[in-house]
Amino acid sequence: MERPNVVFVLTDDQGYGDLSCHGNPILKTPHIDALHSVSVRLTDYHVGPTCAPTRAGLLTGHYANSTGVWRTSGGRSLLRADEVSMADFFRRSGYATGIFGKWHLGDNFPYRPQDRGFETVVVHGGGGVSQTPDYWGNSYFDDSYWDGAQFKRYEGYCTDVWFQQGLKFIERNRQRPFFCYIPTNAPHAPHLVEPGYSDPYLPLTPHESRAKFYGMVAKIDENVGELRRRLRQMGLEDNTILIFMTDNGSSGGLDVNESHFVVNGFNAGMRGKKASEYDGGHRVPFFMHWPAGGLNTGRDVDRMTANIDILPTFIELCGLEGADQSSFDGRSLVPLLRNNGSRDRAASAHAVDNEAAGVQEESTWPERVIVTDTQRLPRPIKWRRSAVMTDRWRLVNGEELYAIKEDPEQRRDLAGENPDVVAELRTAYGAWWKKVSRQFAKEIPIAIGGPGASRLRLNTYDWRNYHNEEWEGAWNQCLVRQGLICNGYWEVDVVEAGLYRISLRRWPVEEDAPIAAGLAGDGPFSWTELRIDPDAEAYAGASWKERIRWGGGVALPVHRAGISIAGKEAWKSVGPDDRGADFALELPAGATHLQTWFELKDGGELGAYYVYVEKLSKGQHL
């Protein structure tokens, strides 16, 4: 059998209950439901409770904390340079590789998707459209996205763009095996979608935001249907592994109280939502459809599995080269995928006889322990927001114990009745912690100079700082507009010694406004979908996308700028028309920290939100 193609759809902030096939009484997802009906479904499948950690574990087969990714910003959403990604394995094995949507593991060399095995790239910056690393002013429609070399404008709604670009990639590479990764940013906030998709839900939901959230899911569903239609049309469906999964618990489909219990909305009977250590925060859908591999009949696999298992599984199914299965924290799920009671033993990618190869049946699949946690801190804290999991048990925060099959809502704490189980799971957590914490203190620097980094832009999203154990920074463009007072430093590695021009800016170059100036427009300097009277003269005939706009931006009375790097510190005055405060500095090679300051006339100070770095050749100057 020819090696299978892989199309992997990963949605953002859509929980287990945000599908009609999982019982949601309001949301309609007919195309994903149809895929569910002909797929192997992992029904006890776990990820990280937030975005970047899930992606790190998925793409490496390693626990996210050990890869350097335990939060979504603050310099700890960067996937360590020595990790080998899923795309690396596919590319080394002769696959065409492409990513279309949300990367969220670094926007500078050596962390960009094109540095990690993806040949074709169309992605937004940071962890979401309109976050600080993204192209300034992106609004979900007709935006500019990174194509691996520059930001380029793409027409249409973001979700449509990701699927359309993915299909173009498939069309171009249909004569060779391909790995097409479509990680959408939807339905992550801000919740923006054409009213035609959200309006049907307005009478059925407690607030407008949920209607928009459901509308964003409906838009994804429509695109999944079109993707499957086009794969059939191109004759590729039979030997394409098509996967649908989500990255963490729901962010918009429910509300919870302080104890993480659902107070409204639907979560398939689970406790918790996005960022929760309870199952509702990290148990998500996973559907796999592959007709040529015998995976085209609806079937549930109820053994506990996780994102760290997917890369080892692909290595076995697709015959990927250069991998040592023992190096992964996860394990291949092929025994579970194949065991359907009357499975076709010749259906593997290489017609492997599972019994002869010594592969275990599902019935003898060993008991295992998997750990997940959420650490939105500069450095993880032991036991914080953690879940130690087996097929039967959940140990939450090292203290609460739940029998998950009998008590899926995790209401009855059985720790007092089962001290031996608690002790066993605490021991397992200790071994996990020892493994993942080895590199916690090791920095993850952004390269300056050298191949791929002769010119770059830094922004506050990747700042490192400590303030009462919490990170603070302008992670979203709306906070730049608000003039958030904050500061931090970048971990950097000067790859080549030499003269560098470093420009400190309040606004990115695409805005090109003076440092001290504000931007025209009304507050609150965040996303606003205008609700317009259709008869209003100013908006007569306006489309929905023309009613989505940014506010303006406050002025900051900056009068002086400073910089510190590699033991050097310099300051200069800032005039009212200065777009950037430019410094020319001779830098030695090596790891160091870069910090900046904008000093205000009233005595306050903050860091530069954007910093542009360029290595100058001999004879160049400011």
C-alpha positions in Angstrom: 0.0 0.0 0.0 1.2 3.5 -0.7 2.0 5.7 2.2 -1.1 7.5 3.4 -1.6 11.2 3.1 -2.5 13.1 6.4 -4.9 16.0 6.8 -5.1 17.1 10.4 -7.8 19.6 11.5 -7.2 21.1 14.9 -9.7 23.7 16.2 -9.1 26.3 18.9 -11.0 26.5 22.2 -13.8 24.2 21.0 -14.6 21.7 23.8 -15.9 18.1 23.8 -19.5 19.3 24.2 -19.3 21.8 21.3 -20.5 19.3 18.8 -24.0 18.0 18.1 -22.7 14.4 17.7 -21.7 14.7 21.4 -25.2 15.7 22.4 -25.1 19.5 22.3 -28.8 20.4 22.2 -28.4 23.7 20.4 -25.3 23.7 18.2 -25.6 22.0 14.8 -22.5 20.4 13.2 -23.8 18.1 10.5 -20.5 17.7 8.5 -18.4 16.9 11.6 -21.1 14.6 12.8 -20.9 12.8 9.4 -17.1 12.4 9.9 -17.7 11.2 13.5 -20.1 8.5 12.2 -17.4 6.9 10.0 -14.4 7.4 12.2 -12.5 5.7 15.1 -13.2 8.0 18.1 -11.0 8.3 21.0 -13.5 9.0 23.8 -11.0 9.5 26.7 -8.5 11.6 24.9 -6.6 14.3 26.7 -4.5 17.4 25.9 -3.2 20.5 27.7 -5.8 22.8 29.2 -4.6 25.7 27.0 -3.5 26.2 23.4 0.3 26.2 23.1 1.0 23.3 25.5 -1.4 21.1 23.6 0.4 21.9 20.3 3.8 21.3 21.8 2.8 17.8 23.1 1.0 17.0 19.9 3.8 17.9 17.6 6.7 16.3 19.6 5.2 13.3 21.4 6.7 14.8 24.6 5.0 16.3 27.6 4.7 20.0 26.9 6.4 21.2 30.1 9.6 19.4 29.1 9.7 21.1 25.7 9.7 24.6 27.3 6.0 25.3 26.5 3.9 25.5 29.6 2.0 28.8 29.0 0.7 30.7 26.0 2.9 33.8 26.2 5.7 35.3 28.3 8.5 33.5 26.4 7.2 30.1 27.3 5.2 29.3 24.2 8.5 28.9 22.3 9.2 25.2 21.4 12.8 24.5 22.3 15.0 24.4 19.3 16.3 20.9 19.9 12.8 19.4 19.8 12.0 17.4 16.5 8.5 18.2 15.3 5.9 16.1 13.6 6.5 18.1 10.4 10.2 17.4 10.6 9.5 13.6 10.6 7.1 13.9 7.7 9.4 16.1 5.6 12.5 13.8 6.2 10.4 10.9 5.0 9.5 12.6 1.7 6.2 14.1 2.5 5.1 17.6 1.4 4.4 19.6 4.6 2.1 22.6 5.0 0.5 24.5 7.9 -2.5 26.8 7.5 -3.8 28.7 10.6 -2.5 28.9 14.1 1.1 27.9 14.9 1.6 29.4 18.4 5.0 28.0 19.1 7.2 31.0 18.2 7.3 33.8 15.7 11.0 34.3 15.4 13.9 32.1 14.3 14.5 29.2 15.3 10.9 28.7 16.4 8.9 29.6 13.3 6.9 26.9 11.5 9.3 27.0 8.5 12.1 26.3 10.9 10.3 23.2 12.3 9.6 21.2 9.1 6.9 23.0 7.3 7.6 23.8 3.7 4.4 25.8 3.0 3.2 28.2 5.6 0.2 30.5 5.9 -0.3 31.5 9.6 -1.3 34.3 11.8 1.1 35.5 14.6 1.1 34.6 18.3 -1.8 32.7 19.8 -4.6 34.4 17.9 -5.6 36.8 15.2 -5.2 40.4 16.6 -2.7 39.4 19.3 0.6 41.4 19.5 2.7 39.2 17.2 0.0 39.3 14.5 -0.1 41.8 11.6 -1.4 45.1 13.0 -5.1 45.6 12.6 -6.0 42.1 11.5 -9.8 41.7 11.9 -10.6 38.1 10.9 -11.5 39.2 7.4 -9.2 40.1 4.5 -6.2 39.9 6.8 -2.5 39.7 6.3 -0.9 36.4 7.3 2.7 35.2 7.4 3.7 33.1 4.4 7.1 32.0 5.7 8.9 35.1 4.3 6.5 38.0 4.8 3.0 39.1 5.7 0.7 38.8 2.7 -2.9 39.8 2.4 -5.5 37.0 1.9 -9.1 37.8 1.0 -11.9 36.2 3.0 -12.8 35.1 6.5 -9.9 33.5 8.4 -11.4 30.0 8.7 -12.2 30.0 5.0 -8.6 31.1 4.2 -7.1 28.3 6.2 -9.1 25.6 4.5 -8.8 27.1 1.0 -5.0 27.4 1.3 -4.9 23.9 2.7 -6.8 22.6 -0.3 -4.6 24.5 -2.8 -1.6 22.8 -1.1 -3.2 19.4 -1.4 -4.0 20.0 -5.1 -0.4 21.0 -5.8 1.0 17.9 -4.0 -1.6 15.3 -4.9 1.0 13.2 -6.7 3.1 12.7 -3.6 2.3 11.9 0.0 1.5 15.1 2.0 0.9 16.2 5.6 -1.6 19.1 5.6 -2.1 20.6 9.1 -5.0 23.0 9.4 -5.1 24.4 13.0 -7.8 27.0 12.9 -7.8 30.0 15.2 -11.6 29.8 15.5 -13.6 29.6 17.7 -11.0 31.4 19.9 -12.0 34.9 21.0 -12.7 37.5 19.9 -15.9 35.9 18.7 -16.4 37.3 15.2 -18.2 35.7 12.4 -20.7 36.6 9.6 -24.1 37.2 11.2 -25.6 34.6 8.9 -23.8 32.0 11.0 -24.4 33.4 14.5 -27.9 34.9 14.2 -29.8 31.6 14.2 -28.3 31.0 17.7 -29.2 34.4 19.2 -32.7 33.3 20.5 -31.3 30.0 21.8 -28.3 31.2 23.9 -28.0 33.3 27.1 -25.8 35.9 25.5 -24.6 37.2 22.2 -21.0 36.0 22.6 -22.1 32.4 22.8 -24.2 32.8 19.6 -21.1 34.1 17.8 -19.0 31.2 19.3 -21.5 28.7 17.9 -21.5 30.6 14.6 -17.8 30.2 14.4 -18.1 26.5 15.0 -20.8 26.3 12.3 -18.4 28.0 9.9 -15.7 25.4 10.7 -18.3 22.6 10.2 -19.1 23.9 6.7 -15.4 23.9 5.8 -14.9 20.4 7.1 -17.8 19.3 4.7 -16.2 21.1 1.8 -12.8 19.6 2.6 -14.2 16.0 2.5 -16.1 16.8 -0.7 -12.9 18.0 -2.4 -10.8 15.0 -1.2 -13.4 12.7 -2.7 -13.4 14.8 -5.9 -9.6 14.5 -6.2 -9.7 10.8 -5.6 -7.7 11.2 -2.4 -10.2 10.2 0.3 -9.5 6.5 0.4 -5.8 6.8 1.3 -5.9 10.0 3.4 -5.9 9.9 7.2 -8.3 12.6 8.1 -8.2 13.7 11.7 -10.5 16.2 13.6 -9.6 17.2 17.2 -9.7 20.3 19.3 -7.0 21.8 21.5 -8.6 22.2 25.0 -11.9 22.6 26.7 -14.5 25.0 25.6 -14.0 28.7 26.1 -17.4 30.0 24.8 -19.9 27.1 25.0 -20.5 27.2 28.7 -20.1 29.2 32.0 -18.8 27.7 35.2 -18.7 28.7 38.8 -15.7 29.1 41.1 -15.6 25.3 41.7 -15.6 24.7 37.9 -19.1 23.3 37.8 -21.2 24.2 34.7 -23.9 26.7 35.5 -25.1 27.1 31.9 -24.3 25.7 28.5 -23.3 22.1 27.6 -20.2 20.2 28.4 -21.2 16.5 27.9 -21.6 16.1 31.7 -18.0 17.2 32.6 -16.7 19.6 35.1 -14.5 22.5 34.0 -13.8 24.4 30.8 -10.6 25.8 29.1 -7.7 26.2 31.5 -9.3 23.8 34.1 -7.5 20.8 35.6 -10.9 19.0 35.7 -11.8 16.8 32.7 -13.8 19.5 31.0 -10.6 21.5 30.5 -8.5 18.9 28.8 -10.7 16.0 27.5 -11.4 16.7 23.8 -12.8 15.1 20.6 -10.5 13.0 18.4 -11.8 11.4 15.2 -9.7 9.4 12.7 -11.0 8.4 9.3 -8.9 6.3 6.9 -10.8 4.0 4.5 -7.7 2.3 3.0 -6.5 1.5 6.5 -9.8 0.0 7.6 -10.8 3.0 9.7 -14.0 3.9 8.1 -16.6 2.5 10.5 -17.8 4.4 13.5 -16.3 2.9 16.6 -15.4 4.3 20.1 -12.1 3.5 21.8 -12.6 4.2 25.5 -9.0 3.6 26.8 -7.2 6.7 28.0 -5.1 8.4 25.3 -3.4 11.7 24.8 -1.9 14.2 22.4 1.5 12.8 23.1 0.5 9.5 21.4 -0.3 10.9 18.0 3.3 11.4 16.6 4.3 7.8 17.6 1.1 6.6 15.9 1.9 8.5 12.7 5.4 7.1 12.7 4.0 3.6 12.7 1.1 4.2 10.3 3.0 6.2 7.8 6.4 4.5 8.1 8.2 7.7 9.0 12.0 7.5 9.2 14.5 8.4 11.8 12.4 7.9 14.9 13.1 5.9 18.1 9.7 5.1 19.6 11.2 4.7 23.0 12.2 8.4 23.0 8.5 9.6 23.2 6.4 10.1 26.3 3.4 8.8 24.3 3.0 5.5 22.6 1.6 4.3 19.3 -2.2 3.8 19.3 -2.1 1.4 16.4 -3.2 -1.6 18.6 -6.3 0.4 19.7 -7.1 1.7 16.3 -6.9 -1.8 14.7 -8.8 -3.8 17.3 -12.4 -3.6 16.1 -13.4 -7.2 16.8 -13.1 -8.3 13.2 -10.3 -6.1 12.0 -8.4 -6.5 8.8 -4.9 -7.4 9.8 -3.6 -6.5 6.3 -4.9 -3.0 6.5 -1.8 -1.3 8.0 0.3 1.0 5.8 2.9 -1.7 5.3 0.6 -4.8 5.7 2.2 -5.6 9.0 0.8 -8.6 10.8 0.2 -7.3 14.3 0.4 -10.7 16.0 3.7 -11.5 14.3 5.0 -8.1 15.2 4.0 -8.6 18.9 1.5 -5.7 18.9 -0.8 -5.8 21.9 -4.6 -6.1 21.5 -6.8 -3.5 23.0 -7.9 -6.0 25.6 -4.3 -6.3 26.8 -3.5 -2.7 26.5 -1.5 -1.9 29.6 -2.7 0.4 32.4 -0.9 3.7 32.1 -0.6 7.1 33.9 -0.8 10.4 32.0 -0.4 13.8 33.6 -1.6 17.2 32.4 -1.6 20.6 34.0 -2.0 24.3 33.4 0.9 26.6 34.4 0.3 30.2 33.5 3.4 31.2 35.4 6.9 32.3 34.7 8.0 28.9 36.1 5.8 25.9 36.9 4.9 25.1 40.5 4.7 21.5 41.6 1.1 20.1 41.8 -0.4 23.4 40.5 -3.6 22.9 38.5 -2.7 19.3 37.7 -4.5 16.1 36.9 -2.9 12.6 37.2 -5.0 10.2 35.1 -5.6 6.5 34.6 -8.5 4.8 32.9 -10.3 4.7 36.2 -9.0 7.5 38.3 -8.3 11.3 38.3 -6.1 12.7 41.0 -6.6 16.5 40.9 -4.1 18.9 42.4 -2.5 16.0 44.3 -5.4 15.8 46.8 -8.8 15.2 45.2 -9.5 11.7 43.8 -12.4 10.9 41.5 -13.6 7.6 39.9 -14.1 9.1 36.5 -16.3 6.4 34.9 -18.8 6.4 37.7 -18.5 10.2 38.4 -17.7 12.0 35.2 -18.7 15.4 36.7 -16.1 14.8 39.4 -18.3 15.6 42.4 -17.4 12.9 44.9 -13.9 13.1 46.2 -12.8 9.6 47.2 -9.3 10.4 48.4 -10.1 9.6 52.0 -11.4 6.2 51.1 -8.5 5.2 48.8 -5.2 6.4 50.3 -3.2 3.7 48.5 -4.5 4.9 45.1 -3.6 8.5 46.1 -0.1 7.5 47.2 0.4 5.5 43.9 -0.7 8.4 41.7 1.4 10.9 43.7 4.4 8.7 43.2 3.7 8.7 39.4 3.4 12.4 39.4 6.7 12.7 41.2 8.4 10.8 38.5 6.7 12.9 35.8 7.7 16.1 37.6 11.3 15.0 37.8 11.4 14.4 34.1 9.6 17.5 32.8 11.3 19.9 35.3 14.9 19.2 34.2 15.1 22.3 31.9 12.8 24.7 33.7 15.7 27.1 34.5 17.2 26.8 31.0 16.5 29.9 28.9 14.9 29.7 25.4 16.5 32.6 23.5 15.4 34.2 20.3 18.3 34.4 17.8 19.7 37.7 16.7 21.9 37.7 13.6 22.9 34.6 11.6 20.8 32.8 9.0 17.1 33.5 9.4 17.6 36.3 11.9 19.6 39.1 10.2 16.4 41.2 10.5 13.6 40.5 13.0 10.8 42.0 15.1 10.5 41.4 18.8 7.3 42.2 20.7 6.0 42.2 24.2 4.3 38.8 23.7 7.6 37.1 24.4 8.7 39.2 27.3 10.0 37.5 30.4 9.2 39.2 33.7 8.2 38.3 37.3 5.6 40.3 39.2 4.1 38.4 42.2 4.6 35.2 40.2 2.4 36.5 37.4 3.4 37.5 33.9 2.3 40.9 32.7 2.6 42.3 29.2 0.7 43.7 26.3 -0.1 40.3 24.7 -2.9 41.7 22.6 -3.0 44.6 20.2 -5.8 46.2 22.2 -3.5 46.5 25.2 -1.0 48.3 23.0 -3.8 50.7 22.1 -4.7 51.2 25.7 -1.0 52.0 26.5 -0.6 49.3 29.2 2.2 50.2 31.6 4.4 47.2 31.7 7.9 46.0 31.0 10.0 42.9 30.7 13.1 41.5 28.9 13.7 39.2 26.0 16.0 36.2 26.2 18.1 36.5 23.1 21.2 34.9 21.6 23.5 37.1 19.5 24.6 34.5 16.9 27.0 36.8 15.1 29.0 39.5 16.8 28.8 42.9 15.0 27.0 46.2 14.6 23.3 46.1 15.1 20.6 48.7 14.6 17.9 48.4 17.2 14.8 50.5 16.8 12.3 50.9 19.7 8.7 51.6 18.7 5.4 52.1 20.4 3.5 51.2 17.1 4.5 48.6 14.6 5.9 49.8 11.2 2.7 49.0 9.4 1.0 51.7 11.6 3.9 54.1 11.3 2.7 56.5 13.9 5.0 58.6 16.2 6.0 57.0 19.5 4.2 59.7 21.6 1.2 59.9 19.4 -2.2 58.4 19.8 -4.4 56.9 17.1 -7.7 58.4 15.9 -10.8 56.4 16.9 -13.1 55.9 19.9 -12.3 53.6 22.8 -12.4 51.1 24.4 -9.5 50.3 22.0 -10.6 46.7 21.5 -12.8 44.7 19.1 -16.2 46.3 18.5 -18.8 44.9 16.3 -21.1 47.8 15.6 -24.8 47.1 15.9 -26.1 49.4 13.2 -29.6 50.6 12.4 -29.9 49.6 8.8 -31.4 52.9 8.0 -28.6 54.9 9.5 -27.1 57.1 6.8 -23.5 56.6 7.8 -23.7 52.8 7.4 -26.4 52.3 4.8 -25.4 49.3 2.7 -22.4 48.5 4.9 -21.4 44.8 5.0 -20.9 42.9 8.2 -17.1 43.1 7.8 -17.2 46.9 7.5 -18.9 47.0 10.8 -16.0 45.3 12.6 -13.3 47.8 13.4 -10.6 48.6 15.9 -10.8 51.6 18.2 -8.0 54.1 18.3 -5.1 54.3 20.7 -4.1 56.6 23.6 -1.2 58.9 23.4 1.7 58.4 25.8 4.0 61.4 26.7 7.2 59.6 25.9 10.3 61.9 26.0 13.2 59.5 26.4 14.1 55.9 25.3 16.6 53.5 26.7 18.0 50.1 25.9 20.1 47.5 27.8 21.8 44.5 26.1 25.0 42.5 26.6 26.2 44.8 29.4 25.6 48.0 27.3 23.1 50.7 28.2 22.1 53.7 26.1 19.5 56.4 26.2 18.3 59.1 23.8 15.6 61.8 23.6 12.4 61.1 21.8 10.9 64.0 19.7 7.2 64.4 19.0 7.5 63.2 15.4 9.9 60.2 16.0 8.5 56.9 14.8 11.3 54.9 16.4 14.2 55.5 18.8 17.2 54.0 16.9 20.4 52.7 18.5 23.5 51.4 16.8 25.3 49.0 19.1 28.3 46.7 18.7 27.2 43.4 20.2 29.4 40.4 21.2 28.2 36.9 20.3 26.4 35.0 23.0 23.2 34.6 25.1 22.0 37.8 26.8 18.9 39.8 27.8 17.4 42.7 25.9 15.4 45.2 27.8 14.0 48.6 26.8 12.4 51.7 28.4 10.1 54.5 27.3 10.3 57.2 30.0 7.2 59.4 30.3 7.1 63.0 31.2 5.2 62.3 34.3 7.9 60.1 35.6 6.4 56.7 34.6 8.0 54.2 32.3 7.2 51.2 30.2 8.9 48.9 27.7 8.8 49.4 23.9 6.0 47.2 22.6 7.9 46.6 19.4 11.6 46.3 18.7 13.2 45.9 15.3 16.7 44.5 15.1 18.9 44.5 12.0 22.5 43.4 11.6 24.4 46.1 9.7 27.2 45.3 7.2 30.5 47.2 7.1 29.9 50.8 6.2 26.3 50.8 7.1 25.1 53.3 9.8 22.0 54.9 11.2 
